[in-house]
Amino acid sequence: MTLLELLRLAFSRLATSRLRSALTMLGVIIGVASVVALVGIGQGTSSTITARLSGLGTNLLTVTPGATQNGNTRGAQGSATTLTLADASSIRGLANVAAVAPELSGQGLVTSGAVNTTTTILGTTSDYPAVRAYTIAAGSFLSDLDVERQLRVAVLGATTAIDLGLGSNAIGSTIQIGGLPFEVKGIFAAKGTATFQNQDDEVVIPVSVVQKYFVGTKNVRTIGVSVASQDSMDVATAEITSLLRERHALASTATNDFSIANQAQLLQTASSISATLTLLLGGIASISLIVGGIGIMNIMLVSVRERTREIGIRKAIGARRRDILAQFLVEALTLSLLGGLVGVVVGLATSAALSQLGGLAIVLNPVTLGVAVGFSALIGVLFGVWPARQAAVLDPIAALRYE
């Protein structure tokens, strides 16, 4: 028999018992829909985490102070005051470094007329947008001259500007930070939340101004470093380590009084966790596919018993074992494939609903859809072989006598 004839027989048989066929396919439909929706959620979560970490900066290395040591008592990491603006200037001179932005921040009250908000006051230099991947929506960013002359100018985050009721026409206006007047020089484009922090809720001013008026220290809390290329991250880390150890006059046996965090390592860790999560969700959803396969096997075994006389007649008029085997195998495959295709549609609809109603980020990869349908077909073959073989090995004489 040709494949076309086998398909015609399969669809004819399924049409004869529509309700039973639909109920049999239900397990496969639920399984495929679950795979599509849950894997989409996993991939969406991975994409969101990667985008947020990437939004922290381009090829980013973050240098932070080490821990203080008071006798036998060790302070928390970052409690030391070992990083300076001079350190940042020295790092900027390294060959593999594209931009450097020292940072010093704290919370403060910002006022514009009768409106006020408490936000992050961040002191930095002109390289900050390049290091932290910010763009200016209105006005301009701080210049080297602003930092050098300790000018009281400010750039507002998108959220802070909204909280203060300021728009693009606010450039050149005056706001109060900690009771001191500052001229609004620019407003950042909205960037979003990263690592549980709203990157748009901040006011950026020259780091020299923060040191002079707000903290009274020459140290900085963080130095952000943008490396020239992704391939140079490890080399740049080694160069910065060597430079800072030399500048801080550390003995060869002394531990670093600073630490360097590599953004690429964070991305790799996050991607690994997300991939494991996606695999786990897909595996859980696949269990229902196997249950659907068991349902197909059960129905096909019942079908073989119900059609014993039909099988006997077909064998009596010349049907070979492989013809009978192919007939029942194609029926099982048709059931599972139809269930898989309907399951993909249901999965897409479920994903759209979750995205709209639950606000979940969902990424639907065509490869995922193809694998889901292919797996449903495989389930049909695996669980259809045994019933098909049972039909193929029936003795035609015994089958004809079957009541």
N, C-alpha and C positions, 0 to 999 in steps of 0.2 A: 504493500500500500504506500502511496505517496504521502508526503507530509501534508499536503493540502487536503487529502481525503481524511487523514487522521484528525486534522483540526476541525473539519466539517462535522465529523462524528462526535468529537469532544463537545463542540458548541451545541450540537443537537441534543446530546445527553444532558448537558447543564441546563438547557432551556426547558427540558421535560420536568425537572425538579428544581424550579427557580429558588424556592424558599430554602431548601436544604443546601443548595449551592451557595446562596448568600450567607447563610449561617456558618458554613464551612470556611468561607473566605474571611469571615469577620475576624478570626484570630490573626490571620496574616495582615489584614487591613490595620488592626490596632497595633501590631508589632512594627510594621513599616512606618506608620504615622508617628509612633513613639520614637523610633530611631531618628527620623527626619527632624522632629521637633527638639528632642533632647540634644542631639549632636549639634543642631543649629544654635541652641542656647550655649553649649560648651564653646563652640567656635566664636560666637559673639562675645562671650566673656573674655576669651583669650585676646580677641581683637581690641576690646575696650581697654584691657590692662596694658597691652602693648602700646596703644595710642597714647594712653595717659603717661606712661613712663617715657615715651619718646617726646611728649610735650614738655618734659622737664628740661630738655636741652638737646643739643646736637653733639654726638660723640662726647658725652659729658663725663668728666672726672670731678668729684667733689672732695676737696681737701678740708678736713676739720681738725681742730686741736685734739691732743691726746687727753689723758686723764691726769688729774693732780695726784700727788703722793704726799701725805702728811704723816711721817713716821711709818707705822704699819698699816695706816688707813689709806686706801686707794679710793679716789673720787670716781664719779661717773665719767664715761667716755665723753670728751668734749668739754670737760670742766676746766681744762688748762687754758692759759692765755698765751699761746706760743706763736700764733700767726699774726703777721703785720702787713701793712701796705707795701713795705719794702720786699717782703716775700713774694707778694703778688706781682710786683714789677719785675723781679728776677725770673719768675716762672714765665712771664710774657716773652722773655728773651730766648726761650728754648725753641729749637728748630721745629719740633713737631706740634707746637702749640699755636692755635689760630687766634684765640681770644681768651682773656682772663677777666673775671669779675669778682673782686673781693666783696663780701657782704657782711653787714652788721645790722641786726634788726631787733625790734621790740614793739610792744603795743602802745598806742597813743591815741589821744582824742584829736580828731580833725574837725574843724568848724568852717562852714561857709555860710555867712550871714546868720540866720536863725536856725540853720540845720546843722546837726553834728552827727558824727559816727565814730565808733572806736574801731580801729583797724590796725594792720601791721605797718609800721614805719620802717622802711628798708633803705639803708644807705649803701650805695654801690658806685660804680664808675660807668664810663661810656660804653663798655663792652657788654653790659648786662643783657641787652636784647639779643645779641649774637650768641651769647652763652646759654641763655635760658629760653631761646626760641620765642621771643615776643615780637610783635609788630605794633607800630604806632598807628592808631586810627585817626588822630588829630594832633596837630602841632608837631613837636619834635622831642627827641630824648635829650638826656643830659650830655653835655660836652666835656672834654678834658678841662676846658677853661673853667666850667662851673665847679668842678671838683677842686681844681688848683686854687681858685679864688674864694672857695667856700661860699658860693652864692646860694641864697635861699630860694631855690627853684624846686618845683615838684612835678612829677609825672604820676597821674592817677590811674589805678586799675579800673577796668570797666565797671565792676560792681561798686567800687567806692564812688566813682563819678555819679552813678545812678542814685546811690544812697544820699549823696550831697545835693542831688537835684541839678547836676551840671551836665551840659552837653558839649558839643564841639565848639560852641561859641564862648565857652568858658576860658579858652586859651588867653592868657594875659591877665586874668582876674586873680584876686588874692584870696587865699584861704589861711586859716590859722592852724598850726600844728604845735601842740604843746604850748599854746599861747604866743607863738612867734609867727609873724606874717611870712607867707611863701607865695611866690608867683607861680601860677599853673602854666607849665611849659608844654605839656602834652598829655594825651590820654591813650592808654593801651587799647588795642583791639581785644575783644573778649577771647579768653583762652580756655576756661573751664576748670574743673576740679582735677587734681592729681594727688594720689597718695593721701586722700582724706583732707586735703587742704584746697581752699578756693584760691586759685592763683590770680584771680581778678580782684580780690579784696585786699588791696595794698596801696600805699603811697610811697613812691620811690624818690629819694632825694640824694644829693651828693654824700658819699660816705664821710668825707671830711667834715661836713656839717653835723652829721650824727655824732661823730667823735667829739666835736667841740661843744655842742649844746646839749646833748642828750645822755651821753655815757661817760664822757671825760676820760677816755682811754685811747691809746694808739693801736690797740689790737683789733682784729676782725674775727668774726665767729666762723666764717666759711669763705673758702676761695673756690669759685666755680671755674673750671677749665674746659674750654672747647678744643678738642684735639683736631688736628688738620684732617685726618682720615681715620676711618674705622680700623684699618690695618695697623695703625700706629698707636693704638690705645695702650698696649702692654709696654711698648718702648717709652712712651710719654710718661707712664706711671713710674717706670724705673728711673727716668731722668729727673722727674720731680722729687722722688724719694732721695736720690743722691744729692740734689741741689739743696733741699731743705735740711738734710742731715749736716751738710757742710756749713750752711748758714747758721744753724742752731748749735754748732760746735759740739756735736754729739760724738762721744767716743765710739770706737768700733764695736765695743761690747754693749753699748747702751741701746735700749729700745727706742723706737721712734716716739717723739712727743707729738705726733700727728697721725692721722689715718687718711687713706685715700679710697673712696668708694667708686667703683667702676659701673657706669650705667649699663654697659653691655652685659655685665654679669647679672645685674638685676633683671634685664630683659630675658636673658637665657633662663634664669631660675623661674621667672613668671611664665615663660612659654612652656617650660617643662611641666610645671604644675597644671597649667591649663590643658596641655595635651593629655596628661593623666586623667584629669577631670572629664574631658571629652570622651576618652576611651572608656572610662567607667560608666558614664551615662549611656553611651552606645551599647556597652555590654549588658547593662540592666534592661534596656529596651529590647535587645535581641532575644532575651528570654521569652518574651511574649510571642516572638516569631517562631521559636521552637515549639511553643505550646500550639500555635496555629498549625505547624507541620504535623504534630501528633493528631490534631483534629482531621487533617487531610487524610492521613493514613487510616484513621478509624473509619471515615466515610467511604474511602476506596475499598477497604476490606468488606464493608457492608454491601457496597455496590457489586463486588465480585460475587458474593453469595447470592444476591438478588438476581444476577444475570448469568447464573451457572448454565441454564439451558441455552441461553443465547450464545455463550462461549462454546458449548458443545456443538450447536448447529454450525457456527462459523468454522470450527475445526473440521466438522464432517464434510463441509463443502470446499475444503482445501486451505483454510487459513493455517499459517505456520505459527510455531511458538513465538517467533520474533514479531509477527504481526499482532498477536494478542498482547504481548509485552509492550510493544510500541503504543498500541491503542490506549491501554490503561495508564501508561506513563505520560502520554501526551495529555490525557484528561487531568491527571494530578498537576502537571506542569501548567496547564491552562488555568486551573483553579488558583494556583499560587501566584502566577504572573498577573492575572486580573486583580487579585487581592493586593499585590504589590503596587500596581498602577493606581488603584483607588486609594491605597494607603498613602502614596506620595501626595495625591491631591488633598487628602484629609490632613496630612502633616503640614503641607504648605498653608492651608487655611488656619490650622491651629497655631502655627508660628506667627502668622500675620495677626491673629487675635491676641496672642501673648505680647507681641510687640506693641500693639495699639493700646491694649487695656492695662497690661502690667508694666509697660515701659522698659521691657527687657531688650537688650541689644542681641539681635539674632542674625547670624551669617549663614546663608544657605548656599553651599557649594554644589555645583552640578555634579561633581564627582561623588559627593555624599548621596545624592539622589540616585545616581547610577548604581552605586554599590548597594544601596537599600533594595532596589528592584532586583539586582543580580542575586543578592542573598536570598530574596524571597523565591526566586526561580530555583536556586540551589536547594532550598528547603523542600520545594515541591518534588524535585528529582529524588532527593535522599529519602523522603518519607513516602514517595510513590513507588519506589522500586520493589519493595516487599509485596504490596498488594498486586502489582503488575506481574510479578513472578508467580504469585499464587494462582493468578488467572491463567498464566501461560502453561503451567505444568498440569493443569486439570486434564484428567483422562476423558476424552470425548464421549466414550460410551457411558461412563458414570455420570458425566454432565448431562447427557440426553435423558437419563433415567431420573435425574434429580427433580423432586417435587417441591 
